[in-house]
Amino acid sequence: MQTVWQAIKAGYLRLIEPIADALVRRRVSPNVITTIGTCCTLAAAAIYASGHISIAGWVLGLTAVFDVLDGTVARRTGRETAFGAFYDSTLDRVADGALLGGLALFWASDGPRHSVVMVGVCLVAIIGTFLTSYTRARADGLGIDAKVGLMQRPERIVLLSAPQAFFGLALDGWVLIAIVWLLAATAWITAVQRILFVRRVTSAPQAPPHTPLPNADGGGAPQPLPASSPR
């Protein structure tokens, strides 16, 4: 049975299917889509920094479609490349850092919302977010698929957009504060989960090479004789 999150993702993919079809027909480069999406995310980060939280949430939520379209278009046009994957992953890190950095600037600015504590929480969230990405990338370099953990990037983007779009600074900003605390905590939990996963995989005992045994009738692979055995 599909989880609620899987059902939401499936519905979202069906919703953007006409846009993907149009981009495929026009042979738009997936890297161009990635670049546009990152520029939109940077714009949302700047709006967060300026204190217009609800507007930033809507901008991020509506333009997050580019984060899905680049991979979809690449697969459907046969333009998946190693550089494309590298480029997409690199710009994702830029986007993640910019969004949380924008919120850090929002709380660092002079005004009624100034909070040194929340600036620190944003910095912890940035480090944790980058660490979750690094642990997976390093595991991939070891030939291990470490796509595990409590919080993946799509969930982070949803948390950074939807609640802010609908609530903004409601309840004296406590909705936003709770979201950032949640992101910081789950980022570090996910990083630890991936570290433990890689440790478990790399610590698993290796099976010894199989040596065929002779059959009861004397068949099977011949066994080498010790050097001192008579012939």
C-alpha positions in Angstrom: 0.0 0.0 0.0 1.3 3.4 -0.9 2.1 5.8 1.9 0.6 9.2 2.0 3.8 10.8 0.9 4.1 8.4 -2.1 0.6 9.2 -3.1 1.3 12.9 -2.9 4.4 12.5 -5.1 2.5 10.4 -7.6 -0.2 13.1 -7.8 2.4 15.8 -8.2 4.1 14.0 -11.0 0.8 13.6 -12.9 0.1 17.3 -12.4 3.4 18.4 -14.0 3.2 15.9 -16.8 1.9 18.4 -19.4 4.8 20.8 -18.5 7.3 17.9 -18.9 5.7 17.0 -22.3 6.2 20.6 -23.5 9.8 20.7 -22.5 10.5 17.4 -24.1 9.0 18.5 -27.4 11.1 21.6 -27.4 14.3 19.6 -26.5 15.0 22.0 -23.6 18.3 21.1 -22.0 18.0 19.5 -18.5 20.9 21.6 -17.3 19.1 24.8 -18.3 16.1 23.6 -16.3 18.4 23.0 -13.3 19.9 26.4 -13.6 16.5 28.2 -13.8 15.3 26.2 -10.8 18.3 27.2 -8.7 17.9 30.9 -9.6 14.3 30.7 -8.5 15.4 29.1 -5.2 18.0 31.9 -4.7 15.2 34.4 -5.3 13.1 32.7 -2.6 16.1 32.8 -0.2 16.5 36.5 -0.8 12.8 37.0 0.0 13.2 35.0 3.2 16.1 37.3 4.2 13.9 40.4 3.6 11.3 39.1 6.0 8.5 38.3 3.5 8.1 34.7 4.7 4.8 33.9 3.1 5.7 35.2 -0.3 9.0 33.3 -0.2 7.1 30.1 0.7 4.9 30.5 -2.3 7.8 31.3 -4.7 9.7 28.2 -3.4 6.7 25.9 -3.6 5.7 27.0 -7.1 9.2 26.9 -8.6 10.3 23.6 -6.9 8.7 22.0 -10.0 12.1 22.6 -11.7 13.7 20.3 -9.3 11.6 17.4 -10.7 11.4 18.5 -14.3 15.2 18.4 -15.0 15.5 14.7 -14.1 12.2 13.9 -15.9 13.2 15.6 -19.1 16.7 14.1 -19.0 15.3 10.6 -18.8 12.7 11.0 -21.4 15.1 12.6 -23.9 17.9 10.2 -23.3 20.2 13.1 -22.1 21.2 11.7 -18.7 24.9 12.3 -18.3 27.4 12.0 -15.5 28.0 15.8 -15.6 24.3 16.5 -15.5 24.0 14.5 -12.3 27.0 16.2 -10.8 25.7 19.7 -11.8 22.3 19.0 -10.4 23.7 17.7 -7.1 26.1 20.7 -6.8 23.3 23.3 -7.4 21.1 21.5 -4.9 23.7 22.2 -2.3 23.8 25.9 -3.3 20.0 26.0 -3.0 19.9 24.3 0.4 22.5 26.6 1.8 20.9 29.7 0.4 17.5 29.0 1.8 18.7 28.4 5.4 21.2 31.2 5.0 18.3 33.5 4.0 16.4 32.6 7.1 19.6 33.1 9.2 19.9 36.6 7.8 16.2 37.2 8.6 16.8 36.4 12.3 20.2 38.2 12.3 18.8 41.5 11.1 17.9 44.2 13.6 14.2 44.3 14.4 11.5 42.6 16.5 12.4 39.2 15.0 16.1 39.4 15.9 17.2 36.1 17.5 20.8 35.0 18.0 19.5 31.5 19.0 17.6 31.0 15.7 20.7 32.2 13.8 22.6 29.4 15.5 19.9 26.9 14.8 20.0 27.8 11.1 23.8 27.3 11.1 23.4 23.9 12.7 20.7 23.1 10.1 23.0 24.1 7.2 25.9 21.9 8.5 23.5 19.0 9.1 22.0 19.4 5.6 25.4 19.4 3.9 26.5 16.4 6.1 23.5 14.4 4.9 24.5 15.0 1.3 28.2 14.3 1.9 27.6 11.0 3.7 25.5 9.8 0.8 28.0 11.0 -1.8 30.9 9.4 0.1 29.0 6.2 0.4 28.3 6.2 -3.4 32.1 6.5 -3.8 32.5 3.3 -1.9 29.9 1.6 -4.0 27.1 1.8 -1.3 23.7 3.2 -1.9 23.0 5.1 1.3 19.7 6.7 0.3 18.3 6.1 3.8 17.3 8.3 6.7 14.5 10.2 8.1 14.6 13.4 6.0 15.4 13.4 2.2 15.7 16.6 0.1 12.1 16.6 -1.3 10.7 16.5 2.3 13.1 19.4 3.3 11.8 21.5 0.4 8.2 20.8 1.3 8.9 21.9 4.9 10.7 25.0 3.8 7.8 26.1 1.5 4.3 24.8 2.3 4.0 25.8 6.0 5.6 29.2 5.3 3.3 29.8 2.3 0.2 29.2 4.3 1.2 30.4 7.8 4.0 32.9 7.2 4.8 34.5 10.6 1.5 33.3 12.2 1.5 32.6 15.9 4.2 35.2 16.4 6.5 33.3 14.1 6.5 30.0 16.1 5.4 27.9 13.1 8.5 29.0 11.2 10.7 28.5 14.3 9.4 25.0 14.8 10.0 24.1 11.2 13.6 25.2 11.3 14.2 23.4 14.6 12.7 20.3 13.0 14.9 20.6 9.9 18.0 21.0 12.0 17.2 17.9 14.2 16.2 15.7 11.3 19.2 16.6 9.2 21.6 15.4 11.9 19.5 12.3 12.6 19.6 11.5 8.9 23.4 12.0 8.8 23.8 9.6 11.8 21.5 7.0 10.2 23.6 7.0 7.0 26.8 6.8 9.0 25.4 3.8 10.9 24.1 2.2 7.7 27.5 2.4 6.0 29.2 1.1 9.1 26.8 -1.9 9.1 27.4 -2.6 5.4 31.1 -2.3 5.6 31.4 -4.4 8.8 29.4 -7.3 7.4 31.6 -10.4 7.2 32.6 -11.4 3.8 31.6 -14.9 2.6 34.7 -17.1 2.0 35.3 -18.3 -1.6 33.4 -21.4 -2.3 35.4 -24.6 -2.9 33.4 -27.3 -4.7 33.4 -30.6 -2.7 33.7 -34.0 -4.4 30.5 -35.9 -4.9 29.9 -39.2 -3.1 30.9 -41.1 -6.3 34.2 -39.4 -6.4 33.1 -36.7 -8.9 33.5 -33.0 -8.6 36.5 -30.7 -8.7 39.8 -32.4 -8.0 41.4 -31.3 -4.7 45.1 -30.4 -4.7 47.4 -32.7 -2.8 49.8 -31.5 -0.1 53.3 -31.2 -1.3 54.5 -34.0 1.0 51.7 -36.4 -0.1 52.8 -39.5 -2.1 51.6 -39.8 -5.6 
